Amino acid sequence: MSPSPDLTGAEFRKSKLSGTGNACVEVAMNLPGLVAVRDSKDPSGPALAFTPAQWRSFISRVNTGTFDA
C-alpha cells in the first residue's frame, strides 16, 4: 500500500452546474502528476487520487456511456 498523497495546496473545484448544494464531487487538478477527488459534504474527509492519465480515461468512459446502466 502506498502512502497517501500530500494534498496540501490542492485547489478543489466543483461544477458551476451543481448549484449551491453540498452534494457534489470536487476535483483538484493543480497538483503535479495528480488529480484529487473528494465529496463536498466532507471536505476534510478522504480523497481519491488518480494520475492524469487515469482521470482522462475515467472521464472518457463517462462521456461515452460506459457506466450507464
Rosetta silent file (secondary structure, phi, psi, omega in degrees, C-alpha in Angstrom):
SEQUENCE: MSPSPDLTGAEFRKSKLSGTGNACVEVAMNLPGLVAVRDSKDPSGPALAFTPAQWRSFISRVNTGTFDA
SCORE:     score description
SCORE:     0.000 S_00000001
   1 L     0.000  130.902 -179.268    0.000    0.000    0.000 S_00000001
   2 L   -86.284  154.888  179.290    1.413    3.379   -0.970 S_00000001
   3 L   -66.324  155.971  177.918    1.336    6.389    1.358 S_00000001
   4 L   -65.605  139.365  179.308   -1.431    8.920    0.998 S_00000001
   5 L   -69.319  152.771  177.162   -0.551   11.738   -1.384 S_00000001
   6 L   -80.141  112.680 -179.067    0.099   15.202    0.009 S_00000001
   7 L   -99.450   12.556  175.648   -2.935   17.290   -0.898 S_00000001
   8 L   -58.989  128.170 -179.888   -1.608   20.459    0.712 S_00000001
   9 L    89.981   -1.601  178.145   -2.273   23.239   -1.757 S_00000001
  10 L   -64.762  132.754  178.570   -4.979   21.324   -3.632 S_00000001
  11 L  -107.705   91.751 -178.331   -7.492   23.727   -5.138 S_00000001
  12 L   -76.829  139.311  178.053  -10.746   21.769   -5.217 S_00000001
  13 E  -135.468  153.960  173.183  -13.499   22.946   -7.543 S_00000001
  14 L  -123.931  163.058 -178.816  -16.967   21.740   -8.370 S_00000001
  15 L   -61.710  141.105  174.769  -19.051   22.223  -11.474 S_00000001
  16 H   -64.456  -23.932  179.689  -20.905   25.506  -11.781 S_00000001
  17 H   -74.145  -10.642 -177.172  -23.899   23.381  -12.803 S_00000001
  18 H   -80.148   -9.767  177.093  -24.006   21.802   -9.339 S_00000001
  19 L    74.868 -154.109 -174.361  -25.570   24.892   -7.775 S_00000001
  20 L   -98.206   -4.273 -179.653  -25.193   25.872   -4.150 S_00000001
  21 L   -69.671  166.885  179.269  -25.823   22.479   -2.554 S_00000001
  22 L  -113.360   40.766  177.359  -23.133   20.398   -0.912 S_00000001
  23 L  -117.951   55.694 -171.469  -23.883   17.068   -2.558 S_00000001
  24 L  -128.770  165.297  171.289  -21.188   17.345   -5.186 S_00000001
  25 E   -98.783  134.168  176.717  -17.912   15.906   -6.286 S_00000001
  26 E  -113.731  142.434 -176.921  -14.977   18.311   -6.155 S_00000001
  27 E  -126.011  136.902  174.189  -11.846   17.882   -8.249 S_00000001
  28 E  -115.504  121.542 -178.454   -8.362   19.365   -7.787 S_00000001
  29 E  -119.311   15.631 -175.377   -6.193   19.361  -10.901 S_00000001
  30 E   -96.426    2.187 -179.584   -3.490   21.808   -9.819 S_00000001
  31 E   -96.578  135.495 -177.494   -1.085   19.299   -8.244 S_00000001
  32 L   -60.815  124.711  175.135    1.751   17.943  -10.413 S_00000001
  33 L    71.294   17.102 -173.742    1.038   14.396  -11.595 S_00000001
  34 E  -148.304  138.951  170.255   -2.111   14.048   -9.507 S_00000001
  35 E  -121.655  122.296 -178.487   -5.854   14.574   -9.787 S_00000001
  36 E  -107.975  143.027 -177.971   -7.673   14.512   -6.430 S_00000001
  37 E  -131.977  134.931  178.468  -11.410   13.938   -5.988 S_00000001
  38 E  -143.923  169.919  177.364  -13.467   14.422   -2.822 S_00000001
  39 E   -90.633  126.161 -177.295  -17.037   14.745   -1.560 S_00000001
  40 L   -65.334  -21.572  178.122  -18.058   18.362   -0.993 S_00000001
  41 L   -71.953  -19.940 -176.221  -20.100   17.350    2.069 S_00000001
  42 L  -135.623   67.494 -174.381  -16.907   16.211    3.799 S_00000001
  43 L   -62.938  -22.282  177.406  -14.042   18.470    2.654 S_00000001
  44 L   -96.120    2.551  179.566  -11.728   17.311    5.441 S_00000001
  45 L   -82.635 -165.638 -176.474  -12.529   13.665    4.785 S_00000001
  46 L   -68.708  156.764  175.848  -10.802   11.229    2.453 S_00000001
  47 E  -131.864  150.119  173.381   -9.997   11.977   -1.160 S_00000001
  48 E   -91.985  146.988  179.686   -9.300    9.701   -4.098 S_00000001
  49 E  -125.786  134.420 -179.311   -6.119   10.274   -6.076 S_00000001
  50 E  -130.922  154.987  168.316   -5.572    9.471   -9.745 S_00000001
  51 L   -75.486  158.413  176.788   -2.846   10.029  -12.262 S_00000001
  52 H   -56.887  -37.028  179.122   -3.873   12.460  -15.006 S_00000001
  53 H   -65.511  -40.909  177.496   -4.000    9.521  -17.475 S_00000001
  54 H   -63.984  -41.854 -179.841   -6.330    7.556  -15.190 S_00000001
  55 H   -64.429  -45.310  178.260   -8.573   10.600  -14.775 S_00000001
  56 H   -59.908  -41.517  178.773   -8.737   11.226  -18.545 S_00000001
  57 H   -62.641  -44.664  178.427   -9.635    7.565  -19.103 S_00000001
  58 H   -60.575  -49.267 -179.082  -12.399    7.740  -16.483 S_00000001
  59 H   -62.099  -40.388  177.683  -13.872   10.950  -17.928 S_00000001
  60 H   -59.588  -43.585  179.756  -13.721    9.496  -21.441 S_00000001
  61 H   -67.925  -37.022  175.381  -15.665    6.445  -20.286 S_00000001
  62 H   -61.011  -47.165 -177.038  -18.248    8.602  -18.515 S_00000001
  63 H   -65.901  -27.223  179.569  -18.724   10.656  -21.687 S_00000001
  64 H   -92.478   -1.067  176.282  -19.175    7.551  -23.874 S_00000001
  65 L    84.829   14.402 -178.021  -21.730    5.984  -21.513 S_00000001
  66 L   -55.336  -35.168 -175.089  -19.583    3.042  -20.405 S_00000001
  67 L   -96.275    3.351  179.024  -21.011    3.198  -16.878 S_00000001
  68 L   -67.280  141.036 -179.394  -24.662    3.727  -17.858 S_00000001
  69 L   -77.262    0.000    0.000  -26.981    1.062  -16.525 S_00000001
